[in-house]
Amino acid sequence: MEEYKEIYKIQYYDVDRDHYIKVNRLFEIMTSVATSHSVENNIDAKKLIPKGISWVVYAIHLDIDNSAKLYKQNITVKSFAKDVKGLFILRYFGFYDEDNNLIGKAVSKWVIVDIMKRKIIKIPDYVLDVTRNDTSSTKEQQYIMDNISIQKQSYQKLLRDLSLEVKNMAIRYGDIDENMHVNNSIYPLWAIESLPRDTLKNNKAYRIQITYKKEQIESNEGVKIVCKEQKEVGKINEHVEIHSSSDELLCIVDINLKPM
C-alpha cells in the first residue's frame, strides 16, 4: 500500500488555551487519514461491512513534540501500512510542520472483527494483498518504524484502590460513531480530562499510548475513570484506566507529560 498524505490547517478549535494541538484532535486526524487511505484502496469499513466484517483499532502509540505551537499552521500527515503481525496490521503516521520537520509520529494496531460475533478474525487475503503490494520503505518511513512501537500496558486494577478518586464521565450523544459505540478518539479526551488540573496547566503531553479492551456502546450510564500519577525528574507519568458503569475495563491509557 503506497503512502498516503493529507494537509490540515490547524484551527482555533484544534488547540488548547496555550495553542498546543489537542491530543484527541490528533487521534481524530489519524482516524480520518486511515479511513481515507482505506477508501482509496477499497478496503474501508463501508466495503467490508456488507461482508460481515469491519476494522477495529486495538492500540495506538503517539509521540508529539510538546514544544510545538501549531495554531494557524498547516501540518502534513503521512500514513503507511507496512507490517503484518499475526492478526494485526500496523499503520504508521508521521506529522510534519510547514518546514517539513517531523514533529510527531504514531503507530496504530488494527484488527478485523466479525460484526455479528464481535470477535477478532484472521485478516482476509484480499485485504493483505493490498497492504503488502508495496514492500519498499523510504528513509523517513524506516526512521518512524524504528523509533516507535506499541508496548504492553499493565492493568493495575486502580478501581479497587480506595485511596484514588473515581471520576464519572457522561457519554454524550456525539461521542457515538456510526458503529454505534464510543469513537476511539473520545477515550484519550476522557483520559486527559481526568488528570489533575494543576498538572495540565503546567505540563504538556508528549507521549500517549492507549490499548482498547472492550467497546462502550451507547448508554445513558457514564464511564468510571481512575488515574494514578507518578512524578519523576523532568516529567510526570499518568496511568489511566477507564471502565464501564458495570466496572468492565474499556481501555488503558498511559500519558507522559513534561513542563511547558
URGIDA-V326937 format. One record per residue. RES is the residue in three letters. PSI is psi in radians with two decimals (* if undefined). OMEGA is omega in degrees with one decimal (NA if undefined). D_LAST is the distance of its C-alpha to the last C-alpha in Angstrom with 1 decimal. Layout:
BEGIN
res=RES psi=PSI omega=OMEGA d_last=D_LAST
res=RES psi=PSI omega=OMEGA d_last=D_LAST
END
This chain:
BEGIN
res=MET psi=2.10 omega=-178.9 d_last=37.9
res=GLU psi=2.71 omega=179.8 d_last=36.7
res=GLU psi=2.54 omega=179.4 d_last=33.0
res=TYR psi=2.54 omega=178.4 d_last=32.0
res=LYS psi=2.65 omega=175.3 d_last=29.4
res=GLU psi=2.68 omega=177.2 d_last=28.3
res=ILE psi=2.29 omega=-179.3 d_last=26.3
res=TYR psi=2.33 omega=172.2 d_last=24.1
res=LYS psi=2.04 omega=-176.8 d_last=23.2
res=ILE psi=2.07 omega=-177.8 d_last=19.9
res=GLN psi=3.02 omega=-176.5 d_last=20.9
res=TYR psi=-0.52 omega=-179.7 d_last=19.3
res=TYR psi=-0.12 omega=177.4 d_last=20.2
res=ASP psi=-0.23 omega=-173.8 d_last=18.3
res=VAL psi=2.84 omega=178.0 d_last=14.8
res=ASP psi=-2.95 omega=-175.6 d_last=13.0
res=ARG psi=-0.35 omega=-179.9 d_last=12.8
res=ASP psi=0.17 omega=177.6 d_last=9.7
res=HIS psi=0.29 omega=172.2 d_last=11.7
res=TYR psi=2.45 omega=-178.4 d_last=10.1
res=ILE psi=2.43 omega=-178.8 d_last=13.3
res=LYS psi=2.43 omega=-178.4 d_last=14.3
res=VAL psi=-0.77 omega=-178.8 d_last=15.1
res=ASN psi=-0.48 omega=176.7 d_last=18.6
res=ARG psi=-0.66 omega=176.4 d_last=19.2
res=LEU psi=-0.67 omega=177.2 d_last=18.8
res=PHE psi=-0.69 omega=177.5 d_last=21.3
res=GLU psi=-0.73 omega=179.3 d_last=23.6
res=ILE psi=-0.76 omega=179.1 d_last=23.5
res=MET psi=-0.72 omega=178.3 d_last=24.4
res=THR psi=-0.75 omega=179.9 d_last=27.2
res=SER psi=-0.80 omega=-179.6 d_last=28.5
res=VAL psi=-0.76 omega=179.4 d_last=28.6
res=ALA psi=-0.72 omega=179.3 d_last=30.3
res=THR psi=-0.82 omega=-179.2 d_last=32.8
res=SER psi=-0.70 omega=179.3 d_last=33.6
res=HIS psi=-0.70 omega=178.8 d_last=34.1
res=SER psi=-0.68 omega=177.2 d_last=36.4
res=VAL psi=-0.75 omega=-179.5 d_last=38.3
res=GLU psi=-0.49 omega=-177.4 d_last=38.9
res=ASN psi=0.20 omega=175.8 d_last=40.4
res=ASN psi=0.57 omega=175.5 d_last=42.4
res=ILE psi=0.49 omega=178.7 d_last=40.7
res=ASP psi=2.97 omega=-175.0 d_last=38.7
res=ALA psi=-0.68 omega=-178.3 d_last=39.1
res=LYS psi=-0.48 omega=176.1 d_last=41.7
res=LYS psi=-0.53 omega=-175.5 d_last=43.8
res=LEU psi=-0.57 omega=-175.5 d_last=43.5
res=ILE psi=-0.73 omega=176.5 d_last=44.0
res=PRO psi=-0.35 omega=177.3 d_last=47.7
res=LYS psi=0.00 omega=177.9 d_last=48.1
res=GLY psi=0.24 omega=-178.5 d_last=46.8
res=ILE psi=2.90 omega=177.8 d_last=43.6
res=SER psi=2.85 omega=175.9 d_last=40.0
res=TRP psi=2.54 omega=171.1 d_last=36.5
res=VAL psi=2.33 omega=177.3 d_last=34.1
res=VAL psi=2.34 omega=-176.8 d_last=30.6
res=TYR psi=-0.67 omega=-178.4 d_last=30.4
res=ALA psi=2.67 omega=177.4 d_last=27.0
res=ILE psi=2.37 omega=173.8 d_last=23.8
res=HIS psi=2.13 omega=-177.7 d_last=21.1
res=LEU psi=2.27 omega=170.5 d_last=18.2
res=ASP psi=2.28 omega=-179.0 d_last=15.6
res=ILE psi=2.48 omega=176.9 d_last=13.2
res=ASP psi=1.95 omega=-174.9 d_last=10.9
res=ASN psi=0.14 omega=175.7 d_last=7.4
res=SER psi=-0.02 omega=-175.6 d_last=6.9
res=ALA psi=2.00 omega=173.0 d_last=10.1
res=LYS psi=1.98 omega=-167.1 d_last=10.9
res=LEU psi=0.13 omega=-178.3 d_last=14.4
res=TYR psi=2.27 omega=179.7 d_last=16.1
res=LYS psi=0.13 omega=177.5 d_last=19.7
res=GLN psi=2.73 omega=170.1 d_last=19.5
res=ASN psi=2.29 omega=172.5 d_last=22.0
res=ILE psi=2.51 omega=176.9 d_last=20.9
res=THR psi=2.27 omega=178.8 d_last=23.7
res=VAL psi=2.11 omega=177.4 d_last=24.0
res=LYS psi=2.48 omega=-178.9 d_last=26.6
res=SER psi=2.55 omega=178.0 d_last=28.2
res=PHE psi=2.57 omega=177.0 d_last=31.0
res=ALA psi=2.12 omega=-173.4 d_last=32.9
res=LYS psi=-0.89 omega=-171.1 d_last=34.2
res=ASP psi=2.43 omega=171.8 d_last=34.8
res=VAL psi=2.04 omega=-176.9 d_last=37.1
res=LYS psi=1.64 omega=178.9 d_last=36.8
res=GLY psi=-1.99 omega=-179.7 d_last=39.8
res=LEU psi=0.02 omega=-174.4 d_last=39.2
res=PHE psi=2.63 omega=165.7 d_last=35.8
res=ILE psi=2.31 omega=178.2 d_last=34.7
res=LEU psi=2.19 omega=176.8 d_last=31.3
res=ARG psi=2.24 omega=-177.6 d_last=29.6
res=TYR psi=2.72 omega=179.1 d_last=26.8
res=PHE psi=2.51 omega=170.4 d_last=24.3
res=GLY psi=2.33 omega=178.8 d_last=22.5
res=PHE psi=2.24 omega=-175.1 d_last=20.0
res=TYR psi=2.42 omega=177.1 d_last=20.4
res=ASP psi=-3.03 omega=-175.5 d_last=19.1
res=GLU psi=-0.35 omega=176.9 d_last=21.6
res=ASP psi=0.20 omega=179.2 d_last=22.1
res=ASN psi=0.45 omega=173.3 d_last=22.9
res=ASN psi=2.38 omega=176.3 d_last=19.9
res=LEU psi=1.95 omega=-177.6 d_last=19.3
res=ILE psi=-0.07 omega=179.0 d_last=15.8
res=GLY psi=2.72 omega=177.8 d_last=16.7
res=LYS psi=2.70 omega=-178.8 d_last=19.7
res=ALA psi=2.77 omega=172.5 d_last=21.4
res=VAL psi=2.41 omega=178.4 d_last=24.7
res=SER psi=2.56 omega=-178.0 d_last=26.6
res=LYS psi=2.14 omega=-175.4 d_last=29.9
res=TRP psi=2.57 omega=177.0 d_last=32.6
res=VAL psi=2.84 omega=172.2 d_last=36.0
res=ILE psi=2.31 omega=179.5 d_last=39.2
res=VAL psi=2.58 omega=170.1 d_last=40.6
res=ASP psi=2.07 omega=-172.6 d_last=44.1
res=ILE psi=-0.74 omega=-177.0 d_last=43.6
res=MET psi=-0.78 omega=-176.8 d_last=46.6
res=LYS psi=-0.25 omega=-178.0 d_last=46.1
res=ARG psi=0.72 omega=-179.3 d_last=42.3
res=LYS psi=2.60 omega=176.3 d_last=42.3
res=ILE psi=2.37 omega=178.7 d_last=40.7
res=ILE psi=2.97 omega=176.5 d_last=43.4
res=LYS psi=2.42 omega=-179.9 d_last=43.9
res=ILE psi=2.21 omega=-179.0 d_last=42.4
res=PRO psi=2.61 omega=-177.8 d_last=45.5
res=ASP psi=-0.62 omega=-178.4 d_last=46.7
res=TYR psi=-0.43 omega=174.3 d_last=46.5
res=VAL psi=-0.76 omega=178.8 d_last=42.7
res=LEU psi=-0.63 omega=179.7 d_last=42.4
res=ASP psi=-0.64 omega=179.5 d_last=44.5
res=VAL psi=-0.77 omega=-176.1 d_last=42.1
res=THR psi=-0.36 omega=-175.7 d_last=39.0
res=ARG psi=0.08 omega=-174.3 d_last=41.0
res=ASN psi=-0.07 omega=175.8 d_last=42.6
res=ASP psi=1.76 omega=-174.0 d_last=40.1
res=THR psi=-0.16 omega=-179.6 d_last=39.7
res=SER psi=2.79 omega=178.8 d_last=38.3
res=SER psi=2.41 omega=174.1 d_last=34.6
res=THR psi=2.94 omega=177.6 d_last=32.9
res=LYS psi=-0.68 omega=178.6 d_last=30.8
res=GLU psi=-0.79 omega=-179.9 d_last=27.6
res=GLN psi=-0.75 omega=-179.4 d_last=28.8
res=GLN psi=-0.65 omega=178.2 d_last=29.7
res=TYR psi=-0.79 omega=179.5 d_last=26.3
res=ILE psi=-0.80 omega=-179.2 d_last=24.6
res=MET psi=-0.60 omega=-178.3 d_last=27.4
res=ASP psi=-0.29 omega=-170.7 d_last=27.1
res=ASN psi=0.21 omega=173.5 d_last=23.3
res=ILE psi=2.46 omega=179.6 d_last=22.8
res=SER psi=2.82 omega=178.9 d_last=25.1
res=ILE psi=2.14 omega=-178.5 d_last=25.5
res=GLN psi=2.67 omega=175.8 d_last=25.6
res=LYS psi=2.28 omega=-179.6 d_last=27.9
res=GLN psi=2.42 omega=-175.9 d_last=26.2
res=SER psi=2.44 omega=173.7 d_last=27.8
res=TYR psi=1.91 omega=-173.6 d_last=29.2
res=GLN psi=0.01 omega=178.1 d_last=28.6
res=LYS psi=0.87 omega=-177.1 d_last=30.7
res=LEU psi=-0.42 omega=-179.1 d_last=28.2
res=LEU psi=-0.41 omega=-179.8 d_last=30.4
res=ARG psi=-0.18 omega=-178.3 d_last=32.9
res=ASP psi=1.82 omega=-174.9 d_last=30.7
res=LEU psi=-0.23 omega=179.2 d_last=31.8
res=SER psi=-0.18 omega=-177.3 d_last=29.0
res=LEU psi=2.53 omega=179.9 d_last=26.4
res=GLU psi=2.36 omega=174.6 d_last=26.1
res=VAL psi=2.10 omega=179.6 d_last=27.4
res=LYS psi=2.41 omega=179.2 d_last=25.9
res=ASN psi=2.32 omega=-179.5 d_last=28.2
res=MET psi=2.28 omega=-179.7 d_last=27.1
res=ALA psi=2.59 omega=173.0 d_last=29.8
res=ILE psi=1.92 omega=-177.8 d_last=30.8
res=ARG psi=2.76 omega=178.8 d_last=31.0
res=TYR psi=-0.71 omega=-177.7 d_last=33.7
res=GLY psi=-0.11 omega=177.6 d_last=31.3
res=ASP psi=-0.26 omega=-176.0 d_last=29.6
res=ILE psi=2.29 omega=-179.1 d_last=32.9
res=ASP psi=-2.97 omega=-174.6 d_last=33.5
res=GLU psi=-0.33 omega=175.9 d_last=36.9
res=ASN psi=0.08 omega=177.3 d_last=37.4
res=MET psi=0.53 omega=170.2 d_last=37.5
res=HIS psi=2.98 omega=-178.9 d_last=34.6
res=VAL psi=2.25 omega=-179.9 d_last=31.0
res=ASN psi=2.53 omega=-174.4 d_last=29.1
res=ASN psi=-0.39 omega=180.0 d_last=26.9
res=SER psi=-0.21 omega=-179.6 d_last=23.9
res=ILE psi=-0.59 omega=-176.7 d_last=24.2
res=TYR psi=-0.80 omega=175.7 d_last=23.6
res=PRO psi=-0.55 omega=175.1 d_last=19.9
res=LEU psi=-0.82 omega=176.8 d_last=19.5
res=TRP psi=-0.75 omega=-178.0 d_last=21.4
res=ALA psi=-0.81 omega=179.2 d_last=19.4
res=ILE psi=-0.76 omega=-178.0 d_last=16.0
res=GLU psi=-0.34 omega=-179.0 d_last=17.8
res=SER psi=-0.20 omega=-177.1 d_last=19.2
res=LEU psi=2.71 omega=178.7 d_last=16.1
res=PRO psi=2.41 omega=-176.6 d_last=15.8
res=ARG psi=-0.71 omega=179.5 d_last=14.5
res=ASP psi=-0.61 omega=177.4 d_last=12.5
res=THR psi=-0.74 omega=-178.9 d_last=10.7
res=LEU psi=-0.58 omega=-178.8 d_last=9.9
res=LYS psi=-0.55 omega=-172.1 d_last=9.0
res=ASN psi=-0.08 omega=-176.4 d_last=6.3
res=ASN psi=2.77 omega=176.1 d_last=5.2
res=LYS psi=2.47 omega=179.2 d_last=6.0
res=ALA psi=2.36 omega=175.1 d_last=9.4
res=TYR psi=-0.18 omega=178.8 d_last=10.4
res=ARG psi=2.35 omega=176.2 d_last=13.9
res=ILE psi=2.34 omega=174.4 d_last=16.4
res=GLN psi=2.41 omega=-179.1 d_last=20.1
res=ILE psi=2.37 omega=173.9 d_last=22.8
res=THR psi=2.14 omega=-179.0 d_last=26.5
res=TYR psi=2.20 omega=-176.3 d_last=28.8
res=LYS psi=-0.62 omega=-177.0 d_last=31.8
res=LYS psi=2.51 omega=179.9 d_last=33.8
res=GLU psi=2.62 omega=174.5 d_last=33.9
res=GLN psi=1.96 omega=179.4 d_last=33.6
res=ILE psi=2.98 omega=180.0 d_last=36.4
res=GLU psi=2.34 omega=-175.7 d_last=36.7
res=SER psi=2.61 omega=174.2 d_last=37.3
res=ASN psi=-0.23 omega=177.9 d_last=37.5
res=GLU psi=2.61 omega=179.0 d_last=35.9
res=GLY psi=-2.92 omega=176.5 d_last=32.1
res=VAL psi=2.79 omega=179.3 d_last=30.1
res=LYS psi=2.28 omega=-177.0 d_last=29.0
res=ILE psi=2.29 omega=177.6 d_last=25.5
res=VAL psi=2.35 omega=-176.7 d_last=24.6
res=CYS psi=2.41 omega=175.4 d_last=21.3
res=LYS psi=2.16 omega=-175.4 d_last=21.0
res=GLU psi=2.40 omega=175.6 d_last=17.9
res=GLN psi=2.12 omega=-178.0 d_last=17.7
res=LYS psi=2.32 omega=174.7 d_last=15.3
res=GLU psi=3.02 omega=179.4 d_last=15.3
res=VAL psi=2.05 omega=175.6 d_last=14.2
res=GLY psi=0.04 omega=178.2 d_last=10.6
res=LYS psi=2.87 omega=177.5 d_last=10.5
res=ILE psi=2.32 omega=177.4 d_last=12.0
res=ASN psi=2.24 omega=178.9 d_last=15.0
res=GLU psi=2.19 omega=175.3 d_last=16.5
res=HIS psi=2.10 omega=-174.4 d_last=20.1
res=VAL psi=2.34 omega=174.9 d_last=21.5
res=GLU psi=2.25 omega=-177.2 d_last=25.2
res=ILE psi=2.24 omega=-177.0 d_last=26.6
res=HIS psi=2.75 omega=172.4 d_last=30.3
res=SER psi=3.05 omega=179.0 d_last=33.0
res=SER psi=-0.36 omega=177.9 d_last=34.9
res=SER psi=0.29 omega=173.7 d_last=37.5
res=ASP psi=0.23 omega=174.5 d_last=34.9
res=GLU psi=2.40 omega=179.6 d_last=35.0
res=LEU psi=2.13 omega=178.9 d_last=31.9
res=LEU psi=-0.74 omega=179.0 d_last=30.4
res=CYS psi=2.83 omega=175.8 d_last=27.4
res=ILE psi=2.32 omega=-178.4 d_last=25.0
res=VAL psi=2.20 omega=174.0 d_last=21.3
res=ASP psi=2.22 omega=-175.9 d_last=18.9
res=ILE psi=2.26 omega=174.7 d_last=15.1
res=ASN psi=2.33 omega=-178.6 d_last=12.7
res=LEU psi=2.64 omega=175.3 d_last=9.0
res=LYS psi=2.72 omega=175.7 d_last=6.4
res=PRO psi=2.54 omega=178.2 d_last=3.8
res=MET psi=* omega=NA d_last=0.0
END
